[in-house]
């Protein structure tokens, strides 16, 4: 289970957004893939 005060300890991080012209050409995700260590930190929030 995550730390109940994790939202205080860890700032909210968002993945980088891909540029609109690039997204229009490939129709993939809006956000860049997020590193696994960042995902674990955000999950503990």
C-alpha positions, 0 to 999 in steps of 0.5 A, a space after each residue: 500500500 502506498 504512503 498515506 501522505 505520499 501526495 504531500 511528499 511527492 509533487 505531481 508529475 505529468 508525462 510530456 505531451 507530444 506535438 500536435 503535428 506529430 500526433 496528427 500524422 500517427 494517431 497515437 497517444 497524446 503523452 510520451 511514455 512515462 518512465 517506470 520509476 516516475 510511475 511508481 512514485 506517482 502511484 504512491 501519491 
